[in-house]
Structures are given as C-alpha cells and as structure tokens.
C-alpha cells in the first residue's frame, strides 16, 4: 500500500512499529488529529511474519509511506485444488 500523506521520519517509523506507541501527526483539514491505539502497524507486522511473509515499510516526511507484504510461493494457495 502507498499513501501520499505526511510520512514519517526514521525515528517516528521505529516508534510506530512498537506496540501502543503513536507518533505525532499533523492536524487534518478540519483541525482534528488522527487517533488510534498504536497497534495497527505492530499487529500487521506480527501477523505477516507469523505467516512467513516479509513486511517492509518505507516512509519519508512530506512524501508518504509505502508498506509491502510479500508471501513466499509456498504460502500462497491461489490455483491449488
């Protein structure tokens, strides 16, 4: 997945991957801030790795974030009967 949002610095990205940690974000157009528990990225990463897949995240401030999940062929069931 890719977004063109605020992006994160390396320090923010490291913090965002820790359970219950949140990084400060810029206000949305209505002046409010995005809220959450700080579990989205850590939980996603854990589930991906538990399924023997690879989780990669890259982010740059003011450019957005790219998250990739790659499953090895042995873990993909498409086309199997």
N, CA, C and O atoms as a CHARMM CRD file, in Angstrom:
* protein
*
  324
    1    1 UNK  N      0.84400  -1.14200   0.00000 PROA 1      0.00000
    2    1 UNK  CA     0.00000   0.00000   0.00000 PROA 1      0.00000
    3    1 UNK  C      0.90200   1.22000   0.00000 PROA 1      0.00000
    4    1 UNK  O      1.99300   1.20600   0.57000 PROA 1      0.00000
    5    2 UNK  N      0.43200   2.26700  -0.64300 PROA 2      0.00000
    6    2 UNK  CA     1.18500   3.51200  -0.66500 PROA 2      0.00000
    7    2 UNK  C      0.22400   4.66000  -0.37700 PROA 2      0.00000
    8    2 UNK  O     -0.91200   4.67600  -0.85100 PROA 2      0.00000
    9    3 UNK  N      0.70100   5.61100   0.40600 PROA 3      0.00000
   10    3 UNK  CA    -0.07300   6.82900   0.58700 PROA 3      0.00000
   11    3 UNK  C      0.83800   8.02500   0.36100 PROA 3      0.00000
   12    3 UNK  O      2.06400   7.90800   0.37000 PROA 3      0.00000
   13    4 UNK  N      0.23100   9.14400   0.16400 PROA 4      0.00000
   14    4 UNK  CA     0.99000  10.37700  -0.06000 PROA 4      0.00000
   15    4 UNK  C      0.74600  11.34300   1.08700 PROA 4      0.00000
   16    4 UNK  O      0.69900  12.55800   0.89500 PROA 4      0.00000
   17    5 UNK  N      0.59200  10.78800   2.28200 PROA 5      0.00000
   18    5 UNK  CA     0.32300  11.59400   3.46700 PROA 5      0.00000
   19    5 UNK  C      1.57700  12.26300   3.99800 PROA 5      0.00000
   20    5 UNK  O      2.52600  12.52100   3.25700 PROA 5      0.00000
   21    6 UNK  N      1.56400  12.53600   5.28300 PROA 6      0.00000
   22    6 UNK  CA     2.64500  13.28700   5.92300 PROA 6      0.00000
   23    6 UNK  C      3.95700  12.51800   5.96000 PROA 6      0.00000
   24    6 UNK  O      5.02300  13.13000   6.02100 PROA 6      0.00000
   25    7 UNK  N      3.90400  11.19900   5.92600 PROA 7      0.00000
   26    7 UNK  CA     5.11700  10.40200   6.02700 PROA 7      0.00000
   27    7 UNK  C      5.68300  10.43200   7.43300 PROA 7      0.00000
   28    7 UNK  O      5.17900  11.14600   8.30000 PROA 7      0.00000
   29    8 UNK  N      6.74300   9.64800   7.65800 PROA 8      0.00000
   30    8 UNK  CA     7.36200   9.56700   8.97800 PROA 8      0.00000
   31    8 UNK  C      8.87600   9.58600   8.83200 PROA 8      0.00000
   32    8 UNK  O      9.43200   9.10100   7.84700 PROA 8      0.00000
   33    9 UNK  N      9.52600  10.15700   9.83400 PROA 9      0.00000
   34    9 UNK  CA    10.98200  10.09600   9.90100 PROA 9      0.00000
   35    9 UNK  C     11.37600   8.68400  10.32800 PROA 9      0.00000
   36    9 UNK  O     10.51800   7.89300  10.71800 PROA 9      0.00000
   37   10 UNK  N     12.66400   8.36600  10.25600 PROA 10     0.00000
   38   10 UNK  CA    13.11700   7.04500  10.70100 PROA 10     0.00000
   39   10 UNK  C     12.80700   6.82600  12.17700 PROA 10     0.00000
   40   10 UNK  O     12.41600   5.72900  12.57600 PROA 10     0.00000
   41   11 UNK  N     12.98100   7.86800  12.98800 PROA 11     0.00000
   42   11 UNK  CA    12.68700   7.75400  14.42200 PROA 11     0.00000
   43   11 UNK  C     11.19400   7.52300  14.65200 PROA 11     0.00000
   44   11 UNK  O     10.81600   6.69000  15.47600 PROA 11     0.00000
   45   12 UNK  N     10.34200   8.25600  13.92800 PROA 12     0.00000
   46   12 UNK  CA     8.89100   8.06600  14.05000 PROA 12     0.00000
   47   12 UNK  C      8.48300   6.67600  13.59000 PROA 12     0.00000
   48   12 UNK  O      7.62600   6.04000  14.20100 PROA 12     0.00000
   49   13 UNK  N      9.09700   6.20700  12.51200 PROA 13     0.00000
   50   13 UNK  CA     8.77400   4.88800  11.98300 PROA 13     0.00000
   51   13 UNK  C      9.13300   3.80600  12.99700 PROA 13     0.00000
   52   13 UNK  O      8.35400   2.87900  13.21800 PROA 13     0.00000
   53   14 UNK  N     10.30200   3.92100  13.61100 PROA 14     0.00000
   54   14 UNK  CA    10.70100   2.95000  14.63800 PROA 14     0.00000
   55   14 UNK  C      9.70600   2.96200  15.79700 PROA 14     0.00000
   56   14 UNK  O      9.33700   1.90300  16.30600 PROA 14     0.00000
   57   15 UNK  N      9.27500   4.13500  16.21100 PROA 15     0.00000
   58   15 UNK  CA     8.30200   4.24600  17.30700 PROA 15     0.00000
   59   15 UNK  C      6.95400   3.65900  16.89700 PROA 15     0.00000
   60   15 UNK  O      6.30900   2.97700  17.69400 PROA 15     0.00000
   61   16 UNK  N      6.52400   3.91700  15.66500 PROA 16     0.00000
   62   16 UNK  CA     5.22300   3.44500  15.19200 PROA 16     0.00000
   63   16 UNK  C      5.15700   1.92700  15.11300 PROA 16     0.00000
   64   16 UNK  O      4.06600   1.35700  15.13700 PROA 16     0.00000
   65   17 UNK  N      6.29800   1.26800  15.02000 PROA 17     0.00000
   66   17 UNK  CA     6.32200  -0.19500  14.96100 PROA 17     0.00000
   67   17 UNK  C      6.34400  -0.84500  16.33800 PROA 17     0.00000
   68   17 UNK  O      6.32100  -2.07100  16.44800 PROA 17     0.00000
   69   18 UNK  N      6.38900  -0.02700  17.39300 PROA 18     0.00000
   70   18 UNK  CA     6.33600  -0.54800  18.75700 PROA 18     0.00000
   71   18 UNK  C      4.88300  -0.53000  19.24100 PROA 18     0.00000
   72   18 UNK  O      4.17600   0.45700  19.03500 PROA 18     0.00000
   73   19 UNK  N      4.42900  -1.62200  19.88700 PROA 19     0.00000
   74   19 UNK  CA     3.04500  -1.65600  20.36800 PROA 19     0.00000
   75   19 UNK  C      2.71100  -0.49100  21.29600 PROA 19     0.00000
   76   19 UNK  O      3.49700  -0.11700  22.16500 PROA 19     0.00000
   77   20 UNK  N      1.53900   0.06100  21.08700 PROA 20     0.00000
   78   20 UNK  CA     0.96400   1.15600  21.88200 PROA 20     0.00000
   79   20 UNK  C      1.71700   2.47200  21.75700 PROA 20     0.00000
   80   20 UNK  O      1.46200   3.39500  22.53100 PROA 20     0.00000
   81   21 UNK  N      2.63300   2.58400  20.80900 PROA 21     0.00000
   82   21 UNK  CA     3.33200   3.84900  20.57400 PROA 21     0.00000
   83   21 UNK  C      2.64800   4.56400  19.42000 PROA 21     0.00000
   84   21 UNK  O      2.26000   3.94100  18.43200 PROA 21     0.00000
   85   22 UNK  N      2.51000   5.83100  19.55000 PROA 22     0.00000
   86   22 UNK  CA     1.92200   6.64900  18.50000 PROA 22     0.00000
   87   22 UNK  C      2.89700   7.75800  18.15900 PROA 22     0.00000
   88   22 UNK  O      3.65300   8.22700  19.00900 PROA 22     0.00000
   89   23 UNK  N      2.86600   8.16600  16.91100 PROA 23     0.00000
   90   23 UNK  CA     3.70500   9.28500  16.50800 PROA 23     0.00000
   91   23 UNK  C      2.80700  10.49700  16.32900 PROA 23     0.00000
   92   23 UNK  O      1.63800  10.36700  15.96600 PROA 23     0.00000
   93   24 UNK  N      3.35300  11.65800  16.58300 PROA 24     0.00000
   94   24 UNK  CA     2.53600  12.85900  16.43000 PROA 24     0.00000
   95   24 UNK  C      2.28200  13.09300  14.94800 PROA 24     0.00000
   96   24 UNK  O      3.16300  12.90900  14.10700 PROA 24     0.00000
   97   25 UNK  N      1.08000  13.49400  14.65900 PROA 25     0.00000
   98   25 UNK  CA     0.69300  13.75100  13.27700 PROA 25     0.00000
   99   25 UNK  C      0.23500  15.18900  13.13700 PROA 25     0.00000
  100   25 UNK  O     -0.08900  15.86000  14.11700 PROA 25     0.00000
  101   26 UNK  N      0.21900  15.63400  11.92400 PROA 26     0.00000
  102   26 UNK  CA    -0.29700  16.97500  11.64800 PROA 26     0.00000
  103   26 UNK  C     -1.82100  16.94200  11.70000 PROA 26     0.00000
  104   26 UNK  O     -2.42900  15.89800  11.46500 PROA 26     0.00000
  105   27 UNK  N     -2.43300  18.07200  12.00400 PROA 27     0.00000
  106   27 UNK  CA    -3.89500  18.07900  12.03000 PROA 27     0.00000
  107   27 UNK  C     -4.48300  17.86000  10.63500 PROA 27     0.00000
  108   27 UNK  O     -3.90400  18.25900   9.62500 PROA 27     0.00000
  109   28 UNK  N     -5.65900  17.20800  10.61300 PROA 28     0.00000
  110   28 UNK  CA    -6.39200  17.03700   9.35900 PROA 28     0.00000
  111   28 UNK  C     -6.97600  18.38400   8.95900 PROA 28     0.00000
  112   28 UNK  O     -6.86800  19.35900   9.70300 PROA 28     0.00000
  113   29 UNK  N     -7.59100  18.43800   7.79300 PROA 29     0.00000
  114   29 UNK  CA    -8.12000  19.70000   7.27600 PROA 29     0.00000
  115   29 UNK  C     -9.17100  20.31900   8.19400 PROA 29     0.00000
  116   29 UNK  O     -9.37800  21.53200   8.17000 PROA 29     0.00000
  117   30 UNK  N     -9.84200  19.48200   9.01000 PROA 30     0.00000
  118   30 UNK  CA   -10.85700  20.01500   9.92600 PROA 30     0.00000
  119   30 UNK  C    -10.27100  20.39500  11.28700 PROA 30     0.00000
  120   30 UNK  O    -11.00900  20.76100  12.20200 PROA 30     0.00000
  121   31 UNK  N     -8.93100  20.30800  11.42200 PROA 31     0.00000
  122   31 UNK  CA    -8.27100  20.70900  12.65200 PROA 31     0.00000
  123   31 UNK  C     -8.14300  19.60700  13.68700 PROA 31     0.00000
  124   31 UNK  O     -7.51400  19.80800  14.72500 PROA 31     0.00000
  125   32 UNK  N     -8.73100  18.43900  13.42200 PROA 32     0.00000
  126   32 UNK  CA    -8.62000  17.32700  14.35600 PROA 32     0.00000
  127   32 UNK  C     -7.40200  16.47900  14.00200 PROA 32     0.00000
  128   32 UNK  O     -6.81700  16.61800  12.92800 PROA 32     0.00000
  129   33 UNK  N     -7.03600  15.59800  14.93400 PROA 33     0.00000
  130   33 UNK  CA    -5.91300  14.70900  14.71300 PROA 33     0.00000
  131   33 UNK  C     -6.41600  13.28300  14.58800 PROA 33     0.00000
  132   33 UNK  O     -7.45900  12.92900  15.13800 PROA 33     0.00000
  133   34 UNK  N     -5.66800  12.46800  13.86000 PROA 34     0.00000
  134   34 UNK  CA    -5.99600  11.05400  13.75400 PROA 34     0.00000
  135   34 UNK  C     -5.72200  10.39500  15.09900 PROA 34     0.00000
  136   34 UNK  O     -4.68100  10.62700  15.71400 PROA 34     0.00000
  137   35 UNK  N     -6.65700   9.57700  15.54500 PROA 35     0.00000
  138   35 UNK  CA    -6.48700   8.88100  16.81100 PROA 35     0.00000
  139   35 UNK  C     -6.34900   7.39000  16.55100 PROA 35     0.00000
  140   35 UNK  O     -6.80200   6.88500  15.52400 PROA 35     0.00000
  141   36 UNK  N     -5.73600   6.70500  17.46400 PROA 36     0.00000
  142   36 UNK  CA    -5.60700   5.25900  17.35200 PROA 36     0.00000
  143   36 UNK  C     -5.00500   4.69900  18.62600 PROA 36     0.00000
  144   36 UNK  O     -4.70700   5.43000  19.56900 PROA 36     0.00000
  145   37 UNK  N     -4.83200   3.38300  18.63200 PROA 37     0.00000
  146   37 UNK  CA    -4.28100   2.72400  19.81000 PROA 37     0.00000
  147   37 UNK  C     -2.79000   2.49800  19.70200 PROA 37     0.00000
  148   37 UNK  O     -2.13800   2.18500  20.69800 PROA 37     0.00000
  149   38 UNK  N     -2.23700   2.65200  18.50800 PROA 38     0.00000
  150   38 UNK  CA    -0.83200   2.36000  18.32000 PROA 38     0.00000
  151   38 UNK  C     -0.57900   0.87300  18.11100 PROA 38     0.00000
  152   38 UNK  O      0.52300   0.38500  18.36500 PROA 38     0.00000
  153   39 UNK  N     -1.59400   0.15500  17.64900 PROA 39     0.00000
  154   39 UNK  CA    -1.44000  -1.28100  17.42000 PROA 39     0.00000
  155   39 UNK  C     -1.45600  -1.67600  15.95300 PROA 39     0.00000
  156   39 UNK  O     -1.05600  -2.79300  15.62400 PROA 39     0.00000
  157   40 UNK  N     -1.89900  -0.81100  15.06800 PROA 40     0.00000
  158   40 UNK  CA    -2.07400  -1.17200  13.66000 PROA 40     0.00000
  159   40 UNK  C     -0.82800  -1.71600  12.99600 PROA 40     0.00000
  160   40 UNK  O     -0.84300  -2.83900  12.49100 PROA 40     0.00000
  161   41 UNK  N      0.24500  -0.95500  12.98100 PROA 41     0.00000
  162   41 UNK  CA     1.47100  -1.41200  12.32800 PROA 41     0.00000
  163   41 UNK  C      2.12500  -2.58700  13.05600 PROA 41     0.00000
  164   41 UNK  O      2.50200  -3.56000  12.40200 PROA 41     0.00000
  165   42 UNK  N      2.27500  -2.53700  14.39600 PROA 42     0.00000
  166   42 UNK  CA     2.89900  -3.68400  15.05800 PROA 42     0.00000
  167   42 UNK  C      2.10800  -4.98700  14.88000 PROA 42     0.00000
  168   42 UNK  O      2.69800  -6.05000  14.69200 PROA 42     0.00000
  169   43 UNK  N      0.79600  -4.90400  14.93800 PROA 43     0.00000
  170   43 UNK  CA    -0.03100  -6.09600  14.78100 PROA 43     0.00000
  171   43 UNK  C      0.06100  -6.63200  13.35500 PROA 43     0.00000
  172   43 UNK  O      0.18900  -7.83800  13.14800 PROA 43     0.00000
  173   44 UNK  N     -0.00400  -5.74100  12.38000 PROA 44     0.00000
  174   44 UNK  CA     0.12200  -6.15400  10.98300 PROA 44     0.00000
  175   44 UNK  C      1.46100  -6.83300  10.74700 PROA 44     0.00000
  176   44 UNK  O      1.52300  -7.89600  10.13000 PROA 44     0.00000
  177   45 UNK  N      2.53400  -6.21900  11.23700 PROA 45     0.00000
  178   45 UNK  CA     3.87500  -6.79400  11.06600 PROA 45     0.00000
  179   45 UNK  C      3.96000  -8.17300  11.71300 PROA 45     0.00000
  180   45 UNK  O      4.52100  -9.09400  11.12000 PROA 45     0.00000
  181   46 UNK  N      3.41800  -8.33000  12.90300 PROA 46     0.00000
  182   46 UNK  CA     3.45600  -9.61900  13.60000 PROA 46     0.00000
  183   46 UNK  C      2.66700 -10.68900  12.84500 PROA 46     0.00000
  184   46 UNK  O      3.12300 -11.82700  12.72600 PROA 46     0.00000
  185   47 UNK  N      1.49500 -10.33300  12.33800 PROA 47     0.00000
  186   47 UNK  CA     0.68500 -11.29900  11.59000 PROA 47     0.00000
  187   47 UNK  C      1.36200 -11.70500  10.28700 PROA 47     0.00000
  188   47 UNK  O      1.33300 -12.87300   9.89900 PROA 47     0.00000
  189   48 UNK  N      1.96400 -10.74000   9.62200 PROA 48     0.00000
  190   48 UNK  CA     2.68000 -11.03000   8.37200 PROA 48     0.00000
  191   48 UNK  C      3.82600 -12.00000   8.64800 PROA 48     0.00000
  192   48 UNK  O      3.97200 -13.01000   7.96000 PROA 48     0.00000
  193   49 UNK  N      4.63500 -11.69000   9.65400 PROA 49     0.00000
  194   49 UNK  CA     5.78600 -12.53100   9.96500 PROA 49     0.00000
  195   49 UNK  C      5.36700 -13.90600  10.48800 PROA 49     0.00000
  196   49 UNK  O      6.06800 -14.88900  10.25000 PROA 49     0.00000
  197   50 UNK  N      4.24100 -13.99100  11.19500 PROA 50     0.00000
  198   50 UNK  CA     3.73900 -15.28100  11.67300 PROA 50     0.00000
  199   50 UNK  C      3.33000 -16.18100  10.51100 PROA 50     0.00000
  200   50 UNK  O      3.29200 -17.40400  10.64500 PROA 50     0.00000
  201   51 UNK  N      3.02700 -15.56800   9.37700 PROA 51     0.00000
  202   51 UNK  CA     2.65500 -16.31700   8.17800 PROA 51     0.00000
  203   51 UNK  C      3.82700 -16.47700   7.21600 PROA 51     0.00000
  204   51 UNK  O      3.64400 -16.74700   6.02900 PROA 51     0.00000
  205   52 UNK  N      5.03500 -16.30300   7.75100 PROA 52     0.00000
  206   52 UNK  CA     6.27100 -16.49700   6.99900 PROA 52     0.00000
  207   52 UNK  C      6.38200 -15.58400   5.78200 PROA 52     0.00000
  208   52 UNK  O      6.99800 -15.94400   4.77900 PROA 52     0.00000
  209   53 UNK  N      5.79200 -14.42100   5.88000 PROA 53     0.00000
  210   53 UNK  CA     5.88300 -13.42500   4.80700 PROA 53     0.00000
  211   53 UNK  C      6.86200 -12.33500   5.25100 PROA 53     0.00000
  212   53 UNK  O      7.33600 -12.32800   6.38700 PROA 53     0.00000
  213   54 UNK  N      7.14600 -11.42600   4.33700 PROA 54     0.00000
  214   54 UNK  CA     8.08000 -10.33400   4.61100 PROA 54     0.00000
  215   54 UNK  C      7.31200  -9.02100   4.65700 PROA 54     0.00000
  216   54 UNK  O      6.52700  -8.72200   3.75700 PROA 54     0.00000
  217   55 UNK  N      7.53800  -8.24600   5.69900 PROA 55     0.00000
  218   55 UNK  CA     6.90300  -6.94000   5.89400 PROA 55     0.00000
  219   55 UNK  C      7.97200  -5.87000   5.69900 PROA 55     0.00000
  220   55 UNK  O      8.99800  -5.87600   6.37900 PROA 55     0.00000
  221   56 UNK  N      7.72900  -4.96700   4.78000 PROA 56     0.00000
  222   56 UNK  CA     8.66400  -3.87400   4.52700 PROA 56     0.00000
  223   56 UNK  C      7.89600  -2.56400   4.57200 PROA 56     0.00000
  224   56 UNK  O      6.81000  -2.45200   4.00300 PROA 56     0.00000
  225   57 UNK  N      8.45800  -1.58200   5.24400 PROA 57     0.00000
  226   57 UNK  CA     7.82800  -0.26700   5.29700 PROA 57     0.00000
  227   57 UNK  C      8.89000   0.79700   5.06900 PROA 57     0.00000
  228   57 UNK  O      9.95800   0.77600   5.68000 PROA 57     0.00000
  229   58 UNK  N      8.57300   1.71900   4.18100 PROA 58     0.00000
  230   58 UNK  CA     9.45500   2.85200   3.89900 PROA 58     0.00000
  231   58 UNK  C      8.61900   4.11500   3.97300 PROA 58     0.00000
  232   58 UNK  O      7.47700   4.14200   3.51400 PROA 58     0.00000
  233   59 UNK  N      9.18200   5.14200   4.54400 PROA 59     0.00000
  234   59 UNK  CA     8.44100   6.38600   4.69200 PROA 59     0.00000
  235   59 UNK  C      9.40300   7.56200   4.63500 PROA 59     0.00000
  236   59 UNK  O     10.54200   7.47800   5.09500 PROA 59     0.00000
  237   60 UNK  N      8.92600   8.65500   4.06600 PROA 60     0.00000
  238   60 UNK  CA     9.69500   9.89700   4.02800 PROA 60     0.00000
  239   60 UNK  C      8.76400  11.04000   4.40300 PROA 60     0.00000
  240   60 UNK  O      7.63800  11.13700   3.91700 PROA 60     0.00000
  241   61 UNK  N      9.25900  11.89300   5.27100 PROA 61     0.00000
  242   61 UNK  CA     8.47300  13.04000   5.70300 PROA 61     0.00000
  243   61 UNK  C      8.06200  13.86400   4.47900 PROA 61     0.00000
  244   61 UNK  O      8.86900  14.12000   3.58500 PROA 61     0.00000
  245   62 UNK  N      6.81300  14.26500   4.46100 PROA 62     0.00000
  246   62 UNK  CA     6.20400  15.06700   3.38700 PROA 62     0.00000
  247   62 UNK  C      6.08400  14.33800   2.05500 PROA 62     0.00000
  248   62 UNK  O      5.72700  14.95100   1.04900 PROA 62     0.00000
  249   63 UNK  N      6.37900  13.03200   2.03300 PROA 63     0.00000
  250   63 UNK  CA     6.25200  12.28400   0.78000 PROA 63     0.00000
  251   63 UNK  C      5.33000  11.08000   0.89300 PROA 63     0.00000
  252   63 UNK  O      4.80900  10.60600  -0.11600 PROA 63     0.00000
  253   64 UNK  N      5.11900  10.58100   2.10200 PROA 64     0.00000
  254   64 UNK  CA     4.21400   9.45700   2.28200 PROA 64     0.00000
  255   64 UNK  C      4.91100   8.19500   2.72400 PROA 64     0.00000
  256   64 UNK  O      6.08300   8.20400   3.09800 PROA 64     0.00000
  257   65 UNK  N      4.15200   7.09200   2.67400 PROA 65     0.00000
  258   65 UNK  CA     4.61400   5.81900   3.20800 PROA 65     0.00000
  259   65 UNK  C      4.26400   4.70000   2.23700 PROA 65     0.00000
  260   65 UNK  O      3.21300   4.71600   1.59700 PROA 65     0.00000
  261   66 UNK  N      5.16900   3.72800   2.14100 PROA 66     0.00000
  262   66 UNK  CA     4.95500   2.54000   1.32500 PROA 66     0.00000
  263   66 UNK  C      5.10100   1.32700   2.23400 PROA 66     0.00000
  264   66 UNK  O      6.12100   1.15800   2.90100 PROA 66     0.00000
  265   67 UNK  N      4.06800   0.47900   2.25300 PROA 67     0.00000
  266   67 UNK  CA     4.10600  -0.77000   3.01300 PROA 67     0.00000
  267   67 UNK  C      3.94000  -1.90900   2.02000 PROA 67     0.00000
  268   67 UNK  O      3.01200  -1.92000   1.21000 PROA 67     0.00000
  269   68 UNK  N      4.86500  -2.87600   2.09900 PROA 68     0.00000
  270   68 UNK  CA     4.80400  -4.03300   1.21100 PROA 68     0.00000
  271   68 UNK  C      4.77000  -5.31300   2.04100 PROA 68     0.00000
  272   68 UNK  O      5.45200  -5.43100   3.05900 PROA 68     0.00000
  273   69 UNK  N      3.96300  -6.26500   1.58400 PROA 69     0.00000
  274   69 UNK  CA     3.89500  -7.58700   2.19000 PROA 69     0.00000
  275   69 UNK  C      4.14100  -8.58300   1.06700 PROA 69     0.00000
  276   69 UNK  O      3.44500  -8.56600   0.05100 PROA 69     0.00000
  277   70 UNK  N      5.13000  -9.44900   1.24900 PROA 70     0.00000
  278   70 UNK  CA     5.46100 -10.43700   0.22300 PROA 70     0.00000
  279   70 UNK  C      5.41000 -11.83500   0.82900 PROA 70     0.00000
  280   70 UNK  O      6.15900 -12.15400   1.75300 PROA 70     0.00000
  281   71 UNK  N      4.51800 -12.65800   0.29500 PROA 71     0.00000
  282   71 UNK  CA     4.39400 -14.03800   0.75500 PROA 71     0.00000
  283   71 UNK  C      5.24500 -14.94600  -0.12400 PROA 71     0.00000
  284   71 UNK  O      5.26700 -14.77400  -1.34200 PROA 71     0.00000
  285   72 UNK  N      5.94100 -15.90200   0.46500 PROA 72     0.00000
  286   72 UNK  CA     6.70800 -16.84800  -0.34100 PROA 72     0.00000
  287   72 UNK  C      5.74700 -17.76300  -1.10200 PROA 72     0.00000
  288   72 UNK  O      4.63100 -17.99500  -0.63600 PROA 72     0.00000
  289   73 UNK  N      6.15100 -18.28200  -2.24900 PROA 73     0.00000
  290   73 UNK  CA     5.25700 -19.12900  -3.04300 PROA 73     0.00000
  291   73 UNK  C      4.62800 -20.28100  -2.26000 PROA 73     0.00000
  292   73 UNK  O      3.48100 -20.64800  -2.51600 PROA 73     0.00000
  293   74 UNK  N      5.35200 -20.84300  -1.32700 PROA 74     0.00000
  294   74 UNK  CA     4.82300 -21.97500  -0.55100 PROA 74     0.00000
  295   74 UNK  C      3.64700 -21.57100   0.34000 PROA 74     0.00000
  296   74 UNK  O      2.88000 -22.43400   0.76700 PROA 74     0.00000
  297   75 UNK  N      3.49200 -20.28600   0.62600 PROA 75     0.00000
  298   75 UNK  CA     2.41000 -19.81200   1.48900 PROA 75     0.00000
  299   75 UNK  C      1.20900 -19.29800   0.70500 PROA 75     0.00000
  300   75 UNK  O      0.21800 -18.88000   1.30300 PROA 75     0.00000
  301   76 UNK  N      1.28000 -19.32300  -0.62100 PROA 76     0.00000
  302   76 UNK  CA     0.19700 -18.81300  -1.46700 PROA 76     0.00000
  303   76 UNK  C     -0.64700 -19.99100  -1.94900 PROA 76     0.00000
  304   76 UNK  O     -0.11400 -20.95500  -2.49800 PROA 76     0.00000
  305   77 UNK  N     -1.95700 -19.91500  -1.74500 PROA 77     0.00000
  306   77 UNK  CA    -2.84100 -21.03700  -2.08600 PROA 77     0.00000
  307   77 UNK  C     -3.54500 -20.86500  -3.42600 PROA 77     0.00000
  308   77 UNK  O     -4.24300 -21.77900  -3.86500 PROA 77     0.00000
  309   78 UNK  N     -3.38500 -19.73200  -4.08500 PROA 78     0.00000
  310   78 UNK  CA    -4.08900 -19.46400  -5.34400 PROA 78     0.00000
  311   78 UNK  C     -3.80800 -20.56700  -6.37500 PROA 78     0.00000
  312   78 UNK  O     -2.66200 -20.96800  -6.57900 PROA 78     0.00000
  313   79 UNK  N     -4.87400 -21.04300  -7.01600 PROA 79     0.00000
  314   79 UNK  CA    -4.73500 -22.02000  -8.07100 PROA 79     0.00000
  315   79 UNK  C     -4.60000 -23.46100  -7.58900 PROA 79     0.00000
  316   79 UNK  O     -4.50400 -24.37500  -8.40800 PROA 79     0.00000
  317   80 UNK  N     -4.59300 -23.67700  -6.28400 PROA 80     0.00000
  318   80 UNK  CA    -4.48000 -25.05000  -5.77500 PROA 80     0.00000
  319   80 UNK  C     -5.87000 -25.63600  -5.57000 PROA 80     0.00000
  320   80 UNK  O     -6.78300 -24.93800  -5.12800 PROA 80     0.00000
  321   81 UNK  N     -6.02900 -26.89900  -5.88600 PROA 81     0.00000
  322   81 UNK  CA    -7.32500 -27.57800  -5.69800 PROA 81     0.00000
  323   81 UNK  C     -7.32000 -28.43800  -4.48100 PROA 81     0.00000
  324   81 UNK  O     -8.32600 -29.07900  -4.17400 PROA 81     0.00000
